[in-house]
Amino acid sequence: MFRVIALIILLLLSSLSNANNLGFKTLTLSDIDKRREINIFVIYPTNSDSKPILFADSSVFSGFYAIENAKPINNTYPLLVISHGYGGNWRNLSWIASNLAKLGYIVALIDHPDISKYSKTPKQAAQLWQRPIDLQRTITFLQENPDFAGKVDNNNISLLGHSLGGWTVMAAGGANFNVAQFLEDCRITKAQHECELSEALGIRSDKQSVFNHLYDPRVKKIIALDTAFARGLTKSSLKSLTIPTLIIGAEINIGDLPVEMESGYLAENLPVTRYILLKDAMHFSFIQECKKDAFSILPEKNKIICKDGYGVSRKNIHTITLKYIKEFLDVN
């Protein structure tokens, strides 16, 4: 009898030890629905005891460990879909994804067809309104394919985005983007970086006047990290949003627009929101943690991606950011 009990305990402990393992799968949606090509990277809980391998790691950035193509646990999980910034890629926010997957989330990261190291399609980058649709297609695929990464809890679907990804999740939440409003704001503020990108993103006076009808009613919560292009979102549409929203801004300004004019603009006009300003954070503090030799490897013009506030580590900024995200998502 003692041996039987000991064996049962051993099996339970073995199961528990594997419960926090992460599975990792990738897919290209155009292979399935024959539309705009988007690559999706999904991290999810698994009980597999196969050996994890390192993903999203490079000479500059730290990655995470997961088991490739592991079988998902037959359970229902909340879903978080993540959108990166312009010129970014899925790896940028993989630190958030891997941490939340350990807590029992299915997390999907999208490589939008922007101009980046991994996706260079200027024609598709100039279709800004397609970004929220990328999120919708990802949600639909995971809902319809529970064997891929686990069953999605349809009452617990959230979006998270950084920079232009913040704009993307706001648009998917129901915020409308007015082209004329954005271009006029560019004329007044002369925000060089964002305004120079407007052509590449298809924000032109000869295009449609408003990007709307991008709202996805399946989305229950939104998280926007140091949002860009926020000032083109109409106040009326922001004020009508009822989705709980967490806005986190970086206080140290590295561009033309101070955080009060971007994240602050959102917080001022959203009715259901929590606004947090991280005083030691810079715009790129929200992407992966840089390795100690990163500065010596990066060209001078790119060193900014590894810079944070004076005397503070990116690891600490990530710890604080993750704490706020977890608290927000845990609220029923």
C-alpha angles and dihedrals in degrees: 000000000000090000091051092051091046091051092050091050090048092052092048092050090048090052092049092048090057095043093088094049115120128227121207129200136166134202141170112228097205087068087063109035100020093232135112108338114248126168116218127198116196128196118190144157118279138174092212115132095202117126114275119230132204120266133182091017124139141156087275106033135047118236138198137249123245141149112254116235092353118171111260122235113260094246141106116257139180114255128226120187117197129206122197128213130263111295090010132109142211093278092066095076099026089111089066092044096051093047093050093045087058087058093054106274131132102225123193121193118196129211100211114206093255128134105281141123091275102034121036109173110133092178092059093039086061089064099078093166090063092069096077088045088056087060092049093051091049093052091048093051094050092046092051096043109050091163091065100069106340135289116306119232098229091202093056110054119139137177130215129186140172125213106327084006086063089056088048096055092044090054090049087051092058106272113140122221117218112203095199091049092052095047092048090050088052090053091052103038097032090213095182102194099048095036093051089054093052093088092050089051095049095252097144135141091241091058130082111304097228133027101213142138089064094119117127112202091199090072114098102175138021132204119191120188116200092329122214128205089024094137092070091062110099119245092224093057092045092050090052095054114111098179112113107250134194114204118191118183134188110235097203106082117217098170142038101289122061116227091255089067095050116025089017090054090055094047092048093056104034115093098204109040149121115214121200124181115201105207095196096046130099126196095271094043086095096063126078123314112264121232120241094256094047096104093055091050100045122082113249094255091054100046089094090077090069098043123107135169117306113279096003128106124227088231090063091047089051092050091053093043092050090049091056092045093050093047091050095047092045092060109099 
